[in-house]
């Protein structure tokens, strides 16, 4: 029995590795095709993958191990972008969840603000870039404002829909138990709306990355977007593509971390299966 128990994790790990390898074969094939085609065409604007990866290491990971291999270029351009993204995304999360719960619980506020929210969500945030530059100037505050504004609407709408979508039977049962407002918020409202809240937060991660780059392309003195523009003007296209690769890796990392946090915090939600509920 002990041998079987030890063998199960090994088999599970092997199966997970096998699935991971199978899922990466297409990416590996595309990279090989890119390498061969780029060398045959000899385009200045689309260099071979080997040059891009070489520029990636030289630009971002060329420091000593004591600095975690993060180069001075990484600290000069990536860290400011991450700070702006964190501030904007954090502000949008606090405001979106708070306002979404408020208008979801208070029906008159929901009826009054819902059309305004839908209107604000339909306006492209990038169209407000000139106005943001006039209001804030070419500062980090402008970048944070655009990121926060773009991420606010998905979080707010999903929070509102999550609160309004709580099963009325559960709400009635909670009222019959005469729960205090604090216990109702922590035990009924927040858990019931949390799947929708996390869905809005996950969508906003990609929006935050896009707005971070767009705002830095046009109005910044440091950051990944600023670095991409400067390398394009200098015709340093391997370095430009290395920044794009870094953005892709950051997006994958953020989504992986968020998925892990979501899996831990919403473990109870995954364990509640509709088929098991119907069987009872």
Secondary structure, 3 states (H helix, E strand, C coil): CHHHHHHHHHHHHHHHHHHHHHHHHHHHHHHHHHHHHHHHHCCCCCCCHHHHHHHHHHHHCCCCHHHCCCCHHHHHHHHHHHHHHHHHHHHHHHHHHHHHHHHHHCHHHHHHHHHHHHHHHHCCHHHHHHHHHHHHCCCHHHHHHHHHHHHHHHHHHHHHHHHHCCCHHHHHHHHHCCCCHHHHHHHHHHHHHHHHHHHHHHHHHHHHHHHHHHHHHHCCCCCHHHHHHHHHHCCCHHHHHHHHHHHHHHHHHHHHHHHHHHHHHCHHHHHCCHHHHHHC
